[in-house]
Amino acid sequence: MNKLYSLLFMVGALAMASSCTPEIKDVFDKPAATRIMESIENTKQVLVSAPNGWRVAYQGSSLYGGYNLICQFDKDNGVHCLDVTTQTEDTSHYSVEQSQGVLLSFDSFNKAFHIYSDPVANVGTNGKGYEGDFEFRVLKATADSVIMAGKKHNARIVMTPMAANQKWADFVSQVNTVKQNMKTDRYKLIVGDVTYPCTMSYNVLKATDAEGTVHDIPVIYTPAGLDVLTPVTLNGKVISGFTYTEDDNWLDKVDKTIKLVPASTAELFINGWWTPNMKKSSAKVVQLFQAAAKANTKFPLSYAYFGTESISLGSQFGISIKMSKYWGQIVLGVEQVDDETIVISGKTTADANGDYFTKNFHWDKIIEMLTPNGKPGTYKLKANKTKLPTRITLTCVEDPSIVFVCDKGDVKISF
């Protein structure tokens, strides 16, 4: 009897439970196929609705930073593109279709656009190029912006409408003018109380911290300055981009305790490569270099330049020398006093060839000249240009007859 009661209880409980189960309703009020077709139609409508086209902040691999394109879409699936960097223009076909969401595809060759997705390009590893895409998953499409991700490489692409009265040629000119005005061989990124020496590789700002770690900051040029594509944090502060000003004091767009400035003449000299010009330098300098060149005719002097080099002793400042087929490095003590003054304190070390050149080919006399009366020599530096100098002149304070007129680069010595 007890078993019968138990069974009846279970049946009743199940009946009650089933009667209390809520009715499951669809989350969406439209079928999936209808929703995706509406998303496709909305995306295409947004693309063609910008009367003056879209500015595309394009990026492939983070190794190369961002590049500006302008794209104008029409209702017949035609797209006209302008690459701001090369000023190349072309018209091709695009499509908007379903592929795990909405997919925008530049599906016929466009020489202005496909340079960034072409695996055979003038950058990177052959077979990879910029590692960009020509097919993009549309994440958002509204009148004020279209946000996408590359289908293959997943880089974030942002398109914003060009102002209706903005001429494309003017935009190109503005961006390239800012790029030229902000261009230099070296920068200083000042973040609060910390300064990071920087270089620019393609459109990536490379900031080196005190431990020698290099932090990559991918950027893109705009008519107003530099935008950071993905905000980077250094010294506890977020770097978002820099506003160009003619005073070369480029403040972060958000945090004014962050700024980017060109490196000084002294920093450019110490960290670059600078070859003494034997037709422009003072007679005292030329005579000693000629003596070194003639010391042994079996070892003709072909190169000799100041700067930071890493032939065999790591990255250190000094004189790099090539005699015959042999390279040597003489490391010099150097101290920056101010933006246009350095002190050279003489030889600190050398590699085997550098030592041999010093002892046998009169390079000891050149070192002595750099340090008048056996004391550190103070040199005033003057560049022919502020940010991109091609010539820097060093004049010794203690002995003004010592004047090095140096040309940029590892230039072959010619008397």
Backbone torsions as a table, in degrees:
resi	resn	phi	psi	omega
1	MET	NA	-43.7	178.1
2	ASN	-58.9	-37.7	180.0
3	LYS	-65.0	-36.6	-179.8
4	LEU	-67.0	-43.3	177.1
5	TYR	-59.6	-42.5	-179.4
6	SER	-61.8	-42.6	-178.9
7	LEU	-65.2	-42.7	178.4
8	LEU	-63.3	-36.2	178.7
9	PHE	-63.9	-43.1	-179.4
10	MET	-64.5	-42.3	179.6
11	VAL	-62.3	-42.4	-179.9
12	GLY	-64.7	-40.8	-179.7
13	ALA	-63.6	-41.4	179.6
14	LEU	-63.9	-40.0	179.6
15	ALA	-63.7	-42.5	179.3
16	MET	-65.3	-41.6	-179.3
17	ALA	-62.3	-42.7	-178.2
18	SER	-67.7	-32.8	-179.4
19	SER	-74.3	-21.2	-179.2
20	CYS	-92.5	-9.6	-178.8
21	THR	-66.8	122.7	-177.0
22	PRO	-68.2	153.1	177.5
23	GLU	-74.2	128.5	-179.4
24	ILE	-82.6	123.3	-179.6
25	LYS	-106.0	153.3	176.2
26	ASP	-65.0	137.0	176.0
27	VAL	-67.7	-39.5	-178.5
28	PHE	-99.9	144.0	-179.4
29	ASP	-90.4	0.9	179.0
30	LYS	-133.4	150.1	177.4
31	PRO	-62.6	155.3	-177.7
32	ALA	-57.2	-42.2	-178.5
33	ALA	-61.6	-38.6	178.8
34	THR	-67.4	-42.4	-179.1
35	ARG	-62.4	-44.0	-177.5
36	ILE	-67.9	-36.4	177.6
37	MET	-65.1	-38.4	177.5
38	GLU	-66.5	-38.4	177.8
39	SER	-64.8	-40.9	178.0
40	ILE	-62.5	-45.8	-179.3
41	GLU	-64.8	-40.4	178.8
42	ASN	-63.6	-43.2	-179.6
43	THR	-61.2	-46.7	-179.4
44	LYS	-64.1	-39.4	178.7
45	GLN	-62.5	-41.2	178.2
46	VAL	-63.6	-44.7	-177.6
47	LEU	-59.0	-43.5	-175.2
48	VAL	-84.3	-8.9	-174.5
49	SER	-80.2	-14.4	179.4
50	ALA	-81.2	108.8	-171.5
51	PRO	-65.0	-24.8	-178.4
52	ASN	-114.6	16.9	177.6
53	GLY	84.5	-174.6	-175.0
54	TRP	-122.0	137.8	169.5
55	ARG	-85.0	122.5	-177.1
56	VAL	-103.5	118.2	172.9
57	ALA	-89.1	93.4	-169.6
58	TYR	-95.6	140.7	171.3
59	GLN	-146.7	144.7	172.7
60	GLY	-108.2	-115.8	175.2
61	SER	-65.9	144.5	178.0
62	SER	-66.0	-9.8	177.5
63	LEU	-66.9	-20.1	-170.6
64	TYR	-117.9	-5.9	177.8
65	GLY	74.1	-158.6	-172.5
66	GLY	-110.9	156.1	-177.5
67	TYR	-138.1	144.4	-177.9
68	ASN	-91.5	131.4	168.0
69	LEU	-128.9	158.0	171.2
70	ILE	-121.5	129.1	-178.2
71	CYS	-129.1	131.2	175.5
72	GLN	-118.9	122.7	-175.8
73	PHE	-101.9	142.3	173.9
74	ASP	-116.4	168.5	-173.9
75	LYS	-70.4	-13.9	-179.8
76	ASP	-96.6	20.5	177.3
77	ASN	67.8	29.1	171.1
78	GLY	-101.4	145.5	178.3
79	VAL	-136.8	130.4	177.9
80	HIS	-106.9	126.4	-173.6
81	CYS	-121.4	145.7	173.5
82	LEU	-128.7	123.5	173.5
83	ASP	-89.2	116.8	-174.4
84	VAL	-65.8	-35.2	-176.6
85	THR	-66.0	-50.0	-176.5
86	THR	-97.0	-9.5	-176.4
87	GLN	58.1	33.9	175.8
88	THR	-89.5	137.6	177.9
89	GLU	-123.3	148.4	177.4
90	ASP	-163.3	156.2	177.4
91	THR	-119.5	137.6	-178.7
92	SER	-150.8	-162.6	-175.8
93	HIS	-109.1	146.8	172.3
94	TYR	-131.4	162.7	175.6
95	SER	-141.4	151.8	173.0
96	VAL	-123.5	118.5	-173.9
97	GLU	-145.0	177.6	179.9
98	GLN	-93.4	130.2	173.6
99	SER	-161.0	86.0	-172.6
100	GLN	54.7	48.6	-174.1
101	GLY	115.1	-167.7	-179.5
102	VAL	-85.2	132.1	-178.6
103	LEU	-123.3	123.3	172.5
104	LEU	-96.9	123.5	-177.2
105	SER	-125.3	128.3	169.5
106	PHE	-88.5	84.5	-161.5
107	ASP	-95.3	9.4	166.1
108	SER	-133.4	154.8	-169.1
109	PHE	-62.3	133.3	176.1
110	ASN	-132.4	113.8	-172.0
111	LYS	-67.3	-19.4	176.6
112	ALA	-82.2	-30.0	-174.2
113	PHE	-98.6	-44.1	-170.4
114	HIS	-76.2	-4.8	174.0
115	ILE	-57.6	-29.3	-176.1
116	TYR	-87.1	-14.2	176.2
117	SER	-109.8	-6.9	179.8
118	ASP	-69.5	123.0	179.7
119	PRO	-68.4	-17.1	176.3
120	VAL	-104.9	93.4	-177.3
121	ALA	-131.7	177.8	-177.5
122	ASN	-89.3	17.6	177.7
123	VAL	-134.7	162.8	170.9
124	GLY	65.5	-164.6	179.7
125	THR	-79.3	133.8	177.1
126	ASN	-58.1	129.0	-174.8
127	GLY	101.8	-6.5	178.4
128	LYS	-126.5	-43.1	-177.7
129	GLY	60.8	-139.0	179.6
130	TYR	-73.7	-10.1	-176.5
131	GLU	58.7	42.5	177.0
132	GLY	-96.9	177.0	-178.1
133	ASP	-118.4	162.5	168.6
134	PHE	-123.4	0.2	172.9
135	GLU	-121.9	134.8	-171.7
136	PHE	-136.4	134.2	172.9
137	ARG	-79.5	124.7	-178.0
138	VAL	-83.8	116.6	-179.4
139	LEU	-93.5	-29.0	179.7
140	LYS	-155.2	139.0	177.1
141	ALA	-142.3	102.5	176.8
142	THR	-132.9	173.4	-176.7
143	ALA	-63.6	-25.0	-176.4
144	ASP	-94.9	-17.2	178.2
145	SER	-168.9	151.8	171.3
146	VAL	-122.9	122.7	-179.0
147	ILE	-113.0	131.2	-174.8
148	MET	-137.1	167.9	173.0
149	ALA	-132.9	135.3	179.4
150	GLY	-58.8	135.4	-176.3
151	LYS	-64.3	-39.2	-175.9
152	LYS	-91.8	-46.5	-172.7
153	HIS	-104.7	-11.5	171.3
154	ASN	71.4	15.1	177.4
155	ALA	-68.6	143.6	-177.6
156	ARG	-81.6	128.7	179.8
157	ILE	-120.6	131.2	179.7
158	VAL	-121.1	128.8	175.6
159	MET	-114.3	133.9	175.8
160	THR	-128.0	145.5	-175.0
161	PRO	-68.2	137.6	172.4
162	MET	-69.0	142.5	176.0
163	ALA	-59.1	142.8	-174.4
164	ALA	-59.8	-32.3	-177.5
165	ASN	-97.7	8.7	-178.7
166	GLN	-86.0	115.2	175.4
167	LYS	-74.3	136.8	-178.4
168	TRP	-59.3	-41.3	-178.2
169	ALA	-62.8	-36.0	178.5
170	ASP	-68.5	-40.5	177.4
171	PHE	-60.4	-46.5	178.4
172	VAL	-58.0	-46.8	-179.2
173	SER	-62.6	-41.6	-179.1
174	GLN	-64.6	-45.8	-179.4
175	VAL	-63.9	-46.7	-177.0
176	ASN	-70.4	-29.5	174.7
177	THR	-67.1	-45.1	177.4
178	VAL	-61.6	-43.1	179.8
179	LYS	-59.6	-45.0	180.0
180	GLN	-66.1	-39.9	-178.3
181	ASN	-71.1	-23.0	179.5
182	MET	-98.2	1.5	-175.2
183	LYS	-81.9	131.9	173.5
184	THR	-156.1	167.5	-178.5
185	ASP	-74.3	-30.0	-178.0
186	ARG	-146.1	151.2	179.4
187	TYR	-128.3	169.8	166.9
188	LYS	-125.7	124.6	175.0
189	LEU	-100.5	112.5	-177.3
190	ILE	-102.1	114.1	-177.5
191	VAL	-118.3	98.2	-175.4
192	GLY	63.1	-117.3	-177.4
193	ASP	-102.2	13.1	-178.8
194	VAL	-119.8	135.4	178.5
195	THR	-112.4	130.2	179.8
196	TYR	-113.0	117.6	170.9
197	PRO	-63.0	140.0	-175.2
198	CYS	-136.2	153.1	166.0
199	THR	-129.4	164.8	176.3
200	MET	-113.2	122.8	176.0
201	SER	-116.5	116.2	-168.1
202	TYR	52.6	-123.4	176.5
203	ASN	-113.9	46.1	176.5
204	VAL	-126.1	120.5	175.2
205	LEU	-81.8	123.5	-177.2
206	LYS	-108.8	109.7	-176.4
207	ALA	-104.2	127.9	-177.6
208	THR	-105.1	126.4	-179.8
209	ASP	-88.9	-179.4	-174.7
210	ALA	-63.8	-23.8	179.6
211	GLU	-88.3	-2.0	-179.9
212	GLY	90.9	2.8	177.9
213	THR	-76.1	132.8	179.9
214	VAL	-97.4	126.1	179.0
215	HIS	-106.1	120.1	-179.8
216	ASP	-84.9	130.6	178.8
217	ILE	-125.4	93.8	179.5
218	PRO	-66.9	132.7	-175.9
219	VAL	-131.7	167.2	173.2
220	ILE	-139.5	139.0	179.7
221	TYR	-79.2	145.6	176.9
222	THR	-133.3	170.6	175.5
223	PRO	-62.1	-16.4	-177.9
224	ALA	-103.2	-12.0	-178.0
225	GLY	152.9	-128.5	-178.5
226	LEU	-125.3	130.9	171.6
227	ASP	-105.1	137.0	172.9
228	VAL	-84.2	125.8	-174.2
229	LEU	-68.3	-41.8	175.0
230	THR	-129.1	116.0	-176.1
231	PRO	-51.0	135.6	-178.6
232	VAL	-116.9	139.7	179.2
233	THR	-105.0	124.6	174.3
234	LEU	-132.5	138.4	-179.9
235	ASN	52.0	35.1	177.0
236	GLY	76.2	9.1	-178.4
237	LYS	-122.5	144.4	-178.2
238	VAL	-91.6	125.7	179.8
239	ILE	-95.8	122.3	-174.2
240	SER	-114.0	-19.2	-178.4
241	GLY	149.5	173.5	-173.3
242	PHE	-133.8	137.0	178.8
243	THR	-92.8	125.3	179.9
244	TYR	-72.9	133.8	171.1
245	THR	-137.5	152.9	-174.9
246	GLU	-68.2	-16.3	-179.6
247	ASP	-81.4	3.5	178.6
248	ASP	59.4	34.0	177.3
249	ASN	-125.4	82.7	-165.3
250	TRP	-92.6	103.4	-175.6
251	LEU	-80.9	150.3	173.8
252	ASP	-60.9	146.6	-176.4
253	LYS	-64.3	-26.5	-175.8
254	VAL	-113.6	-51.7	-174.3
255	ASP	-103.4	107.8	-174.8
256	LYS	-77.1	1.2	172.1
257	THR	-87.3	1.4	177.7
258	ILE	-113.4	133.3	176.6
259	LYS	-151.0	156.1	177.2
260	LEU	-116.3	129.9	-179.7
261	VAL	-135.0	154.2	175.5
262	PRO	-68.2	149.0	175.5
263	ALA	-66.8	155.5	-179.8
264	SER	-77.3	169.0	177.1
265	THR	-59.2	-41.1	179.7
266	ALA	-63.1	-42.4	179.5
267	GLU	-66.6	-38.2	177.4
268	LEU	-64.3	-39.2	-179.2
269	PHE	-68.9	-47.7	-176.6
270	ILE	-63.2	-39.0	-172.8
271	ASN	-97.1	-5.1	179.8
272	GLY	-100.6	-162.7	173.9
273	TRP	-123.3	126.0	-173.6
274	TRP	-137.7	118.9	-175.8
275	THR	-99.7	124.4	176.0
276	PRO	-59.7	128.8	179.0
277	ASN	-86.4	115.2	-174.5
278	MET	-74.8	-6.8	176.6
279	LYS	-101.3	-10.7	-177.1
280	LYS	-116.2	-26.4	-178.2
281	SER	-70.3	167.0	-176.8
282	SER	-69.6	160.1	-176.8
283	ALA	-58.0	-38.4	-178.5
284	LYS	-62.6	-41.3	178.6
285	VAL	-67.0	-47.6	-176.4
286	VAL	-61.9	-41.1	-179.0
287	GLN	-60.5	-42.9	-179.0
288	LEU	-71.2	-35.7	176.8
289	PHE	-68.9	-36.9	176.7
290	GLN	-64.4	-39.0	178.9
291	ALA	-63.4	-40.0	177.8
292	ALA	-66.1	-36.8	-178.9
293	ALA	-70.0	-32.0	-176.0
294	LYS	-95.2	-0.5	-175.0
295	ALA	-62.2	-32.2	178.7
296	ASN	-153.1	109.9	-175.8
297	THR	-65.9	-17.2	177.5
298	LYS	-75.1	-14.6	-179.7
299	PHE	-124.7	72.2	-178.5
300	PRO	-63.7	141.2	178.9
301	LEU	-81.6	123.6	178.7
302	SER	-116.0	-35.6	-179.8
303	TYR	-136.4	142.5	172.4
304	ALA	-158.9	114.2	-177.1
305	TYR	-142.7	148.8	174.4
306	PHE	-82.9	154.0	172.6
307	GLY	140.1	-178.0	179.6
308	THR	-91.4	121.2	-174.9
309	GLU	-137.6	161.5	179.6
310	SER	-133.2	55.8	-178.9
311	ILE	-64.1	-52.3	-178.9
312	SER	-148.2	-9.5	-174.4
313	LEU	-114.8	21.0	-176.4
314	GLY	81.9	-177.8	-175.0
315	SER	-82.9	99.0	-177.3
316	GLN	-140.1	152.9	179.6
317	PHE	-79.3	143.1	177.1
318	GLY	171.3	-153.0	175.7
319	ILE	-113.4	126.2	174.6
320	SER	-102.1	130.7	-170.3
321	ILE	-130.0	139.0	171.2
322	LYS	-124.2	118.5	176.3
323	MET	-122.1	123.1	-170.4
324	SER	58.4	-125.8	179.8
325	LYS	-101.5	10.6	-172.3
326	TYR	-107.3	129.7	175.1
327	TRP	-97.4	143.0	174.5
328	GLY	-138.9	157.2	-178.6
329	GLN	-132.4	125.6	174.2
330	ILE	-111.8	114.5	-177.6
331	VAL	-84.5	133.4	-179.0
332	LEU	-115.7	142.1	171.3
333	GLY	-72.0	133.2	-179.9
334	VAL	-142.8	143.4	178.1
335	GLU	-137.1	133.3	176.0
336	GLN	-87.2	123.3	-179.9
337	VAL	-89.2	-48.9	175.3
338	ASP	-151.7	-167.9	-174.2
339	ASP	-62.3	-22.5	-175.5
340	GLU	-132.1	23.7	-179.6
341	THR	-140.7	134.0	173.6
342	ILE	-132.3	160.3	174.3
343	VAL	-121.9	126.8	176.5
344	ILE	-105.9	123.1	-172.5
345	SER	-104.5	11.8	175.7
346	GLY	100.0	-176.8	-177.1
347	LYS	-70.1	131.9	175.0
348	THR	-106.6	-34.4	176.7
349	THR	-164.8	178.6	178.1
350	ALA	-162.4	157.5	171.5
351	ASP	-80.6	-179.4	-174.6
352	ALA	-59.9	-44.1	179.4
353	ASN	-68.7	-39.1	177.3
354	GLY	-60.2	-41.7	176.5
355	ASP	-63.3	-41.7	-179.2
356	TYR	-64.2	-44.4	178.2
357	PHE	-61.7	-40.2	-178.4
358	THR	-62.2	-44.3	-174.3
359	LYS	-80.0	-28.7	-170.6
360	ASN	-114.2	-19.0	-173.5
361	PHE	-123.0	30.4	172.6
362	HIS	68.3	13.3	177.4
363	TRP	-71.6	-17.5	173.5
364	ASP	-63.7	-33.5	179.3
365	LYS	-69.0	-35.2	177.9
366	ILE	-69.1	-38.7	176.9
367	ILE	-63.5	-41.3	178.2
368	GLU	-61.8	-39.4	178.8
369	MET	-63.2	-37.0	-179.9
370	LEU	-65.9	-22.2	-178.6
371	THR	-123.7	79.9	-176.0
372	PRO	-57.0	135.2	178.9
373	ASN	59.0	27.1	177.5
374	GLY	71.5	15.1	-179.8
375	LYS	-118.4	156.8	179.2
376	PRO	-53.3	138.3	179.8
377	GLY	-96.8	132.6	177.7
378	THR	-96.4	130.8	-176.4
379	TYR	-126.0	129.9	172.8
380	LYS	-90.4	134.1	-176.3
381	LEU	-111.4	138.6	176.4
382	LYS	-135.0	123.8	-178.8
383	ALA	-100.7	149.6	178.5
384	ASN	-77.8	-16.7	174.6
385	LYS	-142.3	153.6	-175.0
386	THR	-73.2	-53.8	-171.7
387	LYS	-99.1	-32.4	-178.9
388	LEU	-128.0	63.3	-178.2
389	PRO	-68.1	145.5	172.5
390	THR	-108.3	-7.2	178.9
391	ARG	-149.0	134.2	175.1
392	ILE	-128.0	130.6	179.5
393	THR	-104.8	128.8	176.7
394	LEU	-108.7	125.8	177.2
395	THR	-120.0	127.0	-178.3
396	CYS	-75.2	128.3	-179.8
397	VAL	-69.1	-42.8	-177.4
398	GLU	-71.7	-29.0	-179.6
399	ASP	-143.4	90.4	-175.8
400	PRO	-62.3	-8.9	176.2
401	SER	-76.9	-8.7	176.7
402	ILE	-95.4	104.3	-178.7
403	VAL	-132.1	117.5	174.5
404	PHE	-101.2	118.5	171.4
405	VAL	-102.2	110.6	-169.9
406	CYS	-111.2	132.4	175.9
407	ASP	-94.2	146.4	-178.0
408	LYS	-65.4	135.1	173.6
409	GLY	100.5	175.3	176.4
410	ASP	-90.9	84.2	-174.8
411	VAL	-93.9	139.1	179.9
412	LYS	-63.2	132.3	-179.4
413	ILE	-67.7	131.8	179.0
414	SER	-139.4	125.8	-178.0
415	PHE	-96.0	NA	NA
